[in-house]
Amino acid sequence: MDGVGKVVCVTGASGYVASWIVKLLLLRGYTVRATVRDPNDQKKTEHLLALDGAKERLKLFKADLLEEGSFEEAINGCSYVIHTATPVSLDAVDPQAELIDPAVKGTLNVLKSCKRSLVNRVVLTSSMAAIIAHDPCPNGTNDVADETTFSDPKFCEKKKLWYALAKTLAENAAWEHARDNEIDLVVMNPGLVIGPVLHASLNFSVGVVVGLINGKDPFNSGQYRFVDVRDVALAHIKAIEDSAASGRYIIDGPVVKLNDDIEKVLREFYPDLCFADEKKNVGMFELDLVTYKVRVEKVKSLGIELTPMETSLRDTVLSLKEKCLV
């Protein structure tokens, strides 16, 4: 139990990835201060309060991304902060208000409280969206995505990739603020996260799997990359436990084909599954999400063994069925 006696704040703790981070922290002996928008909303918090160790070592705090200082109470006295709280939407009506302001201002709000509370290290949940949204290589070869690659805000604006823009601007602001204020910052950049759900509601990425179960191709691309939520959560924790951890960490899986790898797994549960023949769309998914070559050696150096896609997808479906979400 590596975390005995250590206190960690997890923001946005009722979220999909964050809930797994809280679960694993408690299992490793940490005391967790978890921020949520409404601690009295049982639908959002009951799964957290039911976790092993929660009764003894989990406390919920109310905090709002846009309310300056609202994270202060939760962060004060913590050795580490894992900042996952951010809105996720691909069809925002007002991207500035719904995505960009909460992502950027919320991140700075949290970092300011970390500075005042002398937190040892901050781990920020960013995204592959902050890496792959840029003009393709001019010679037509596949891009290589590694930790040195950043999305281009101007490209995001031009293509109306508002979620990618929000994640990019938030991460850029975090790095700048961390440098200016001598904050030890580590950033995680996961791809499309699947795996078992701890709460009885759908988030965006697991909703993609529900779409697949219903015979749809939500990205209209015919191929996907998935990464397991348990691997993503553990990577965040390893980043606070390994003093040598630094910079960014890509967490992503290999390309898998809809009518081959994915269909094979889903047919175990739904033998009559048939995917509709849909035309590839544009807009959000004009961005080529899968042809880039991805390097994950760095996250493996933290001791992360990436879960095979088949296991992740199978466990996702079992979890969705158990929670009556499909």
C-alpha positions as CSV (number, residue, x, y, z in Angstrom):
1,M,0.0,0.0,0.0
2,D,2.2,2.8,-1.4
3,G,-0.2,5.6,-0.4
4,V,-0.6,5.2,3.3
5,G,-0.5,8.6,5.0
6,K,-0.5,10.5,1.7
7,V,-3.4,12.8,0.7
8,V,-4.4,13.3,-3.0
9,C,-7.1,15.6,-4.4
10,V,-8.9,14.3,-7.5
11,T,-11.0,17.0,-9.3
12,G,-14.1,16.0,-11.3
13,A,-14.1,12.8,-9.3
14,S,-17.5,11.5,-10.4
15,G,-16.2,11.3,-14.0
16,Y,-15.4,8.0,-15.8
17,V,-11.6,8.1,-15.6
18,A,-11.6,10.0,-12.3
19,S,-13.8,7.4,-10.6
20,W,-11.2,4.7,-11.5
21,I,-8.4,7.0,-10.2
22,V,-10.2,7.3,-6.9
23,K,-10.9,3.6,-6.7
24,L,-7.2,2.7,-7.3
25,L,-5.9,5.4,-5.0
26,L,-8.1,4.0,-2.2
27,L,-6.9,0.5,-2.9
28,R,-3.3,1.7,-2.6
29,G,-4.0,3.2,0.8
30,Y,-4.2,6.9,-0.1
31,T,-6.6,9.4,1.5
32,V,-8.6,11.1,-1.2
33,R,-10.3,14.4,-1.4
34,A,-12.6,14.3,-4.3
35,T,-14.2,17.4,-5.8
36,V,-17.7,17.2,-7.5
37,R,-20.1,19.9,-8.5
38,D,-22.7,18.7,-6.0
39,P,-21.8,16.4,-3.2
40,N,-25.5,15.9,-2.5
41,D,-26.2,14.5,-5.9
42,Q,-26.4,10.8,-5.1
43,K,-26.6,9.7,-8.7
44,K,-23.2,11.2,-9.2
45,T,-21.6,10.2,-5.9
46,E,-23.0,6.9,-4.6
47,H,-20.6,4.8,-6.6
48,L,-17.7,6.7,-5.1
49,L,-19.0,6.4,-1.5
50,A,-19.4,2.6,-2.1
51,L,-15.7,2.0,-3.0
52,D,-13.5,-0.1,-0.8
53,G,-11.8,2.3,1.7
54,A,-14.2,5.2,1.0
55,K,-15.8,5.3,4.4
56,E,-12.4,5.7,6.1
57,R,-10.3,7.7,3.5
58,L,-12.6,9.5,1.0
59,K,-14.1,13.0,1.5
60,L,-16.2,14.9,-1.0
61,F,-15.9,18.6,-1.7
62,K,-18.0,21.0,-3.7
63,A,-16.1,22.8,-6.4
64,D,-16.8,24.6,-9.7
65,L,-14.3,25.1,-12.5
66,L,-15.4,28.7,-13.1
67,E,-15.5,29.7,-9.5
68,E,-12.1,31.1,-8.5
69,G,-10.8,29.6,-5.2
70,S,-13.5,26.9,-5.0
71,F,-10.9,24.2,-5.1
72,E,-8.9,25.7,-2.2
73,E,-10.5,23.8,0.6
74,A,-10.1,20.4,-1.1
75,I,-6.5,21.0,-2.2
76,N,-5.2,22.6,1.0
77,G,-3.0,20.0,2.8
78,C,-2.7,17.6,-0.2
79,S,0.6,16.2,-1.4
80,Y,-0.7,15.7,-4.9
81,V,-3.5,16.9,-7.2
82,I,-4.9,15.0,-10.1
83,H,-6.9,17.4,-12.2
84,T,-9.4,15.5,-14.5
85,A,-12.4,17.9,-14.3
86,T,-13.4,19.1,-17.8
87,P,-16.5,19.2,-19.9
88,V,-16.7,16.7,-22.8
89,S,-18.9,17.4,-25.8
90,L,-18.6,17.2,-29.6
91,D,-21.7,19.2,-30.4
92,A,-21.5,22.3,-28.1
93,V,-23.9,25.1,-29.1
94,D,-21.6,27.7,-27.5
95,P,-18.1,26.2,-27.5
96,Q,-16.5,29.2,-25.7
97,A,-18.9,29.0,-22.7
98,E,-19.5,25.2,-22.7
99,L,-16.0,23.9,-23.4
100,I,-13.2,26.4,-23.7
101,D,-13.8,28.6,-20.6
102,P,-14.4,25.7,-18.2
103,A,-11.3,23.9,-19.5
104,V,-8.9,26.8,-19.5
105,K,-10.1,28.9,-16.6
106,G,-10.8,25.7,-14.5
107,T,-7.3,24.4,-15.0
108,L,-5.7,27.8,-14.0
109,N,-8.1,28.0,-11.1
110,V,-6.9,24.6,-9.8
111,L,-3.2,25.4,-10.5
112,K,-3.4,28.6,-8.5
113,S,-4.7,26.7,-5.5
114,C,-2.0,24.2,-6.0
115,K,0.6,26.9,-5.9
116,R,-0.8,28.5,-2.7
117,S,-1.0,25.1,-1.0
118,L,2.5,24.0,-2.0
119,V,1.4,20.8,-3.6
120,N,4.3,18.5,-4.5
121,R,3.1,17.5,-8.0
122,V,0.1,18.1,-10.3
123,V,-1.1,15.5,-12.8
124,L,-3.3,16.9,-15.5
125,T,-5.6,14.8,-17.7
126,S,-5.3,16.1,-21.2
127,S,-6.1,14.1,-24.4
128,M,-4.8,12.8,-27.7
129,A,-7.0,15.7,-29.0
130,A,-4.3,18.0,-27.8
131,I,-1.7,16.1,-29.9
132,I,-3.2,15.1,-33.3
133,A,-5.2,18.1,-34.4
134,H,-2.9,19.8,-36.9
135,D,-2.3,19.9,-40.7
136,P,-1.1,16.5,-42.0
137,C,2.5,16.0,-43.2
138,P,2.9,17.7,-46.6
139,N,4.5,14.6,-48.2
140,G,1.5,12.5,-47.5
141,T,3.2,10.1,-45.1
142,N,1.5,9.2,-41.8
143,D,2.2,11.4,-38.9
144,V,4.0,10.0,-35.9
145,A,2.3,11.1,-32.6
146,D,4.6,11.3,-29.7
147,E,5.0,13.5,-26.6
148,T,6.6,16.4,-28.6
149,T,3.5,16.8,-30.9
150,F,1.0,19.5,-30.1
151,S,-2.3,20.3,-31.8
152,D,-2.6,23.6,-33.6
153,P,-5.3,25.9,-32.2
154,K,-5.7,27.7,-35.5
155,F,-6.3,24.3,-37.3
156,C,-8.8,23.4,-34.5
157,E,-10.7,26.7,-35.1
158,K,-10.6,26.3,-38.9
159,K,-12.1,22.8,-38.6
160,K,-14.4,23.7,-35.7
161,L,-12.8,21.0,-33.6
162,W,-14.0,22.7,-30.4
163,Y,-13.2,19.9,-27.9
164,A,-9.7,19.5,-29.4
165,L,-9.3,23.3,-29.1
166,A,-10.4,23.4,-25.5
167,K,-8.1,20.5,-24.5
168,T,-5.2,22.1,-26.4
169,L,-5.7,25.6,-24.9
170,A,-6.1,24.2,-21.4
171,E,-2.9,22.1,-21.7
172,N,-0.9,25.0,-23.2
173,A,-2.1,27.3,-20.4
174,A,-1.2,24.7,-17.8
175,W,2.4,24.3,-19.1
176,E,2.8,28.1,-19.2
177,H,1.4,28.6,-15.7
178,A,3.4,25.7,-14.3
179,R,6.7,27.1,-15.7
180,D,6.0,30.6,-14.5
181,N,5.1,29.4,-11.0
182,E,7.5,26.5,-10.6
183,I,4.8,23.9,-10.3
184,D,5.8,20.3,-10.9
185,L,3.4,19.3,-13.7
186,V,2.9,16.0,-15.4
187,V,0.3,15.6,-18.2
188,M,-1.5,12.4,-19.4
189,N,-2.8,12.3,-23.0
190,P,-5.2,9.4,-23.4
191,G,-7.0,8.4,-26.5
192,L,-10.6,7.0,-26.7
193,V,-11.1,5.4,-23.3
194,I,-13.2,2.3,-22.8
195,G,-13.4,-0.4,-20.1
196,P,-15.7,-1.1,-17.1
197,V,-17.9,1.7,-15.8
198,L,-18.2,2.3,-12.1
199,H,-21.3,4.6,-12.3
200,A,-24.7,3.8,-13.7
201,S,-24.6,6.4,-16.5
202,L,-23.0,6.8,-19.9
203,N,-20.1,9.1,-20.7
204,F,-19.0,10.0,-24.2
205,S,-16.4,7.4,-24.9
206,V,-18.3,4.4,-23.5
207,G,-21.3,5.8,-25.5
208,V,-19.3,5.0,-28.6
209,V,-19.3,1.3,-27.6
210,V,-23.1,1.5,-27.1
211,G,-23.3,2.9,-30.6
212,L,-21.2,0.0,-31.9
213,I,-23.4,-2.5,-30.0
214,N,-26.4,-0.9,-31.8
215,G,-24.8,-1.6,-35.2
216,K,-23.7,1.9,-35.8
217,D,-20.2,3.3,-36.6
218,P,-20.2,6.5,-34.4
219,F,-17.1,7.9,-36.0
220,N,-18.1,6.7,-39.5
221,S,-14.5,5.7,-40.0
222,G,-14.5,1.9,-40.0
223,Q,-11.5,1.8,-37.6
224,Y,-10.8,2.9,-34.0
225,R,-8.1,3.2,-31.3
226,F,-9.1,2.3,-27.8
227,V,-7.3,2.5,-24.4
228,D,-8.4,0.9,-21.2
229,V,-9.7,3.1,-18.4
230,R,-7.8,1.0,-15.8
231,D,-4.5,1.6,-17.6
232,V,-5.3,5.4,-17.9
233,A,-6.1,5.6,-14.2
234,L,-3.1,3.7,-13.1
235,A,-0.8,5.9,-15.3
236,H,-2.0,8.9,-13.4
237,I,-1.2,7.3,-10.1
238,K,2.2,6.1,-11.3
239,A,2.9,9.7,-12.2
240,I,2.6,10.8,-8.6
241,E,4.5,7.8,-7.3
242,D,7.5,7.9,-9.6
243,S,9.6,10.9,-8.8
244,A,11.3,10.7,-12.2
245,A,8.0,11.1,-14.1
246,S,8.0,14.3,-16.2
247,G,6.4,15.9,-19.2
248,R,3.6,14.4,-21.2
249,Y,2.6,10.7,-21.6
250,I,0.6,9.4,-24.5
251,I,-1.7,6.5,-23.6
252,D,-3.3,5.0,-26.7
253,G,-3.9,1.7,-28.4
254,P,-3.3,0.2,-31.9
255,V,-5.7,0.7,-34.8
256,V,-8.5,-1.9,-34.8
257,K,-10.9,-2.5,-37.6
258,L,-14.7,-2.3,-37.1
259,N,-15.5,-5.2,-39.4
260,D,-12.8,-7.4,-38.1
261,D,-11.4,-7.1,-34.5
262,I,-14.3,-5.1,-33.0
263,E,-17.1,-7.1,-34.7
264,K,-15.5,-10.4,-33.6
265,V,-15.6,-9.4,-29.9
266,L,-19.1,-7.9,-30.0
267,R,-20.5,-11.0,-31.8
268,E,-19.7,-13.0,-28.7
269,F,-22.5,-11.1,-27.0
270,Y,-24.7,-10.1,-30.0
271,P,-24.4,-12.9,-32.6
272,D,-26.8,-11.2,-35.0
273,L,-24.9,-7.9,-34.9
274,C,-24.7,-6.2,-38.3
275,F,-23.1,-2.8,-38.9
276,A,-24.9,-0.4,-41.1
277,D,-23.2,0.8,-44.3
278,E,-22.7,4.4,-43.5
279,K,-20.8,7.1,-45.5
280,K,-17.8,8.6,-43.9
281,N,-18.8,12.0,-42.6
282,V,-16.9,15.2,-42.2
283,G,-16.9,17.8,-39.4
284,M,-15.4,16.5,-36.1
285,F,-14.2,13.3,-37.8
286,E,-12.7,15.0,-40.8
287,L,-9.7,14.8,-38.5
288,D,-8.0,11.5,-39.3
289,L,-8.1,9.9,-35.9
290,V,-6.3,6.7,-36.6
291,T,-3.7,6.8,-39.4
292,Y,-1.1,8.5,-37.3
293,K,1.6,6.2,-35.9
294,V,1.6,6.3,-32.1
295,R,4.5,5.8,-29.7
296,V,3.7,4.6,-26.2
297,E,7.1,3.6,-25.0
298,K,7.2,6.5,-22.5
299,V,4.0,5.5,-20.6
300,K,5.3,1.9,-20.5
301,S,8.4,3.2,-18.7
302,L,6.0,4.0,-15.8
303,G,5.3,0.3,-15.5
304,I,2.0,0.4,-17.5
305,E,1.2,-2.8,-19.4
306,L,-1.5,-1.8,-21.9
307,T,-4.6,-4.0,-21.8
308,P,-5.4,-5.8,-25.1
309,M,-8.3,-4.2,-27.0
310,E,-10.3,-7.5,-26.9
311,T,-10.1,-7.6,-23.1
312,S,-11.1,-3.9,-22.8
313,L,-14.1,-4.2,-25.2
314,R,-15.3,-7.4,-23.6
315,D,-15.1,-6.0,-20.1
316,T,-16.9,-2.8,-21.3
317,V,-19.8,-4.8,-22.7
318,L,-20.1,-7.0,-19.5
319,S,-20.1,-3.8,-17.4
320,L,-22.7,-2.1,-19.5
321,K,-25.0,-5.1,-19.3
322,E,-24.5,-5.4,-15.5
323,K,-25.4,-1.7,-15.1
324,C,-28.4,-2.1,-17.5
325,L,-26.9,0.6,-19.8
326,V,-27.5,-1.5,-23.0
